[in-house]
Amino acid sequence: MRRGEIVALRWKNVDFEKKTVRVVESVEQVKSNIRFKAPKTEKTRAVMLPDYAVEELRAWKEKQAQELSELGVGATEDTFVCGRSWDGGVRKPDSLTGEFRAAIKDAPNIPTVRFHDLRHSHATQLLKEGVHPKIAQERLGHSTITTTLDLYSHVTDTMQNDAAEKLNGAFRSAMRARSNQGPKLG
């Protein structure tokens, strides 16, 4: 997800049973103010979550509700998943970037990367693992598959090599099977 989509995410858009997050809005920072808008491509999307993410979100929802309760704030389904710590309200997207930088600054063995690089890493890993580019496009919220393929052509080159190797293996296997059958009797 883009950082504006992350800070706009509300608990009502997290479906623990279906293991999905619905991206329905985004937050844009305009000078010192913020405004809500549709996602970048103007379309909502559902993103399936791996089990570990569902577990982490469940635990966070419980912890967040407890923390807000101690402050006299009641958590609801409209509460932001990554809301401000003092009232659960919407955060500025820049705050997410700042917290990410601080979290990795002194972490051992973690290279300095931008927050948005996490999105690129996700897409690259999906394609390297053989996930169909159309699925990657839908998860990322790109308007067309062309956008996904253009941005991640370095990965699709590797996929081309893998495809050629698989074809080579299939061809050699078929040739071995054919030679093991012996001559055909007429």
N, C-alpha and C positions, 0 to 999 in steps of 0.2 A: 504494500500500500504506500501511497505517497504520504508525506508527513501531514499535509492538510486533511487527508482522509482519516488518518490515525487519530488526530485530535478531535475530529468531528464524530468519531464512532461512539455510539451510545449503547448501553446494555441491551436495549430493545432490539438492536440489530445483531446481537450475538445469539445464535441458536445452538445451545449446548447439545441438544439431542441430535440434530442434523450435522453437527460439527461444522457450522458455517458462520461466516461473518458477511453481512450484507453492507456493501459500500453504497450509501445513498446520498451522502453529502460530503462537502469538503469545507474547510475553513481557509480563508485567504486573509493574509495580513496586509493591510493598506495603511502605510505609515505606522501610527501607534494604535490603530484600530483593527478590528477583525470583522469579517462578514462571512456569512454562510452562502454557499453556492453549490450548484450541482457538481458532481465529479467532473474531471477534466474532459472526458469524452461525452458528457451530458447524459450518460447512461449509468444506471445502477448496475451492480454486479454482485454475485455471490462468490465468495472464496471459501473453498473447503479447507479445513484446518487439520493438521496432523494431530494425533492423540495427545502428544506432549503439550501442544499449544492449548488444547482444550483444558487439560489439567491445570496448566499455569493460569489461564483465564478464570477458571472456577475459583482457584485459591486467591487470585487477586481480587475478584469480586467480593469475596467474603472479607478479606482484609480491608479493602477500601470501605466497605459498608461499616465495619467496626470503627475504623479511624474517623469516618465522617460522623458516626453516631456519638463518639466521644466529644466531638466539636459541636454537637447539637444540630447536625444536619442530617436529614433523612435521605438515604439513597433510594432512588426510584429507577424505573426502567429508562427514564430520560437522562439519568446521570451519565456523564461522559466516562468512558472506559479509562482514558488517560487524563482525567480532569485535574483541576488545581487541587492541591492538597488541603487547602483551608476551607473550600466550600464545594468542591466537585464540579465547579463551573468550567467552561471552555477555556483552554489554554491557547496561547499564540503558538503557531507552528515553530517559530524560532526557539522557543523554550525547549522543545524536544531536541533540537539540534544541539543546543548548549549542554543539556544534560547528557546527551550521548557522548559529546567530546570529553566532558569531565569524567564519565564512567570509563572510557578507554584510555584516558591520558596516562595513567600510571599502571595500567593492566599489563602484566608481563606477557610477552609473546603475541600481542595483538598489534598489528600494524596500524598506523594512523590512517584512517579512512573517513570519508564523509558519510553522513547518515544515509544519503541517497545511494551510496555504494552498496548498502544492504539490499536494496531493491534490485540492483544490477547483479549482485551475487546470487540472489534467489533465482532470477531468470536464467542466468548462466548455468547454475546447478541443475535446474529443471531440464534444460536442453541437453546437457551433458549426460544426464541420467536417462535420456531417451524419451522424455515426455514430449508428446506431440506439440509442435509449435502453436497450434490453434488453442490448446489448453493454456499454454504459457501466455498467449495473447489475452485470453479471457481473464486469467488471474491478475495480470498486470493492468488491465483496463485500457489496453491500446485499442484505438478505433479500428485498425485493420491489422491483419496478419503481416502485411508488408512492413509495417512499422516495427513489429517484433523481429522479423527476419533481417531487416536493415540494421537495427541496433545490435543484434547479436549474431552478425554474419561470421564473426570469428569462431563462434561455437558451431555454427552450421557447417563451416569448413571441416571441422573435426568430425562432425556427423557424416559428411560426405565420405571422408576417409574410412570411417567405420562401416558405412554402407558398402563401399567398394570391397572391403575385406570380407564382409559377410557374403556378398555375391560371389567372390572368389572361392570361399569355402563351400558354398552351395554348389557351385559349378564343379569343383574338384570332387565333391562327394557324389554328385550325379555321374560323373565320368567313371569313378571307381565302381559304382553300382552297375553301370553299363558294362564295364569290362569284366566284372565278376559273373555276369549272366552268360558269358560265352557266346559263340556264334549262334545265330537263329537258324533253325532248320526249316527248310522250305517245304 
